[in-house]
Amino acid sequence: MFDLDRWQEIFQTIGKNKLRTVLAGFTIAFAIMLFTLLFGIGNGLKHSFEKGFAGDSENSIYINSGITTKPYKGLQSGRSIQFRNDDSKFINEKFEDEIQFFSPNVQRNNVQAIYKGEHNNYTVRGVYPDYQPLESAEITDGRFLSYLDLKRKAKVVAIGRLVEKDLFGNLNALGKNINLEGVSYKVVGVFSDPGGDNDERFIYAPFTTIQGMYKPNDEIDYFGLTFNSKLNADEAIAFGNLLTKVLKEKHNVDPRDQGAIRVRNRAEVTKNTQVFITTLNVIILFIGIGTLIAGIIGISNIMVYIVKERTKEIGIRKALGATPNSIIGMIMMESIFVTAVAGYTGLLIGVFTLKAIGKSLEKYWILNPSVETYVVVGATIVLVIAGTIAGYIPAKRAASIKPIVALNDE
């Protein structure tokens, strides 16, 4: 394997036959490069889906009210459905075993927040402490809201990372007071959110505080909850459907009315996304395998041609005493060498191409296109094995030819 004379001979052969070597290498490099690009773009689409839903917990459900679109039980269409505190109690009692975290929500948009000379407008949400895992918010300084804050109707807030940056600059916001529509609130925590910049410009305050100030009739804007993590996707979807059904019954809404009570179940989104990604993976895998097969056929045909072209040379070698095994070994080593180098070159070109065009693909909803190393290395190994087999079969056949026949080959 590490015979210097053998390797010098292989390099001399490659040097004398540059065109055929380039053609063989190009076929392999192109197959690996295309394989890498396809899988990279497929992964980019998956990354986009993952980021699109990163702001919410994997097992979250959000319930919004709206306006009825159908008459029902003598009631006219166009009624506004309004959630209240008794709906919170109803949901928790009805689905105690299925619910993990639960929070009603009162939301105020475009609330001006002021700290000394700095001011900006933000969305303020009155929530329970259970809302933190719903949004996958991570506390970076201080704490989130507590049930003691709810009980006391405390004027405290947890602010997003970018709210702190906007209002406080390089200062630490913890323990300082901000003014929200003329009312002073103490900052008890700062959080980051995987959902991105928009989710880091929210301000969270105790639900009882905000509801008491802005909703005198115990009104609630929407509910957020997480279902029990033991539920599988189908069970979670069934739970969401049942939740929708009982709320419609409670508020006298036609079961077919899609606008009055809207339930956004992450389990449905996750299931549909998984189906899409699985289908996408199958398509990419099918195309990738097709590309590899094309590369295998290409290298096989080229190796047959190379061996055929060297029939006389093989005849001379055998006449001079070369054994069939040495001839087979020489051709196979050349085949493995060319396949490995070309495959690795194609791999590098593919990876660098993905890095070069990665930013430009974001406008097509392809985020961070990349490919796992083991995938392309595995594909390269497959081509190397194929190249070995492709070299072995014609070499075996050529090595079995009698010297006189090989020398007379035209």
Summary of the structure (lengths in Angstrom):
residues: 410
radius of gyration: 33.7
end to end distance: 31.7
largest distance: 105.8
contacts: 1347
relative contact order: 0.17
helix: 56%
strand: 20%
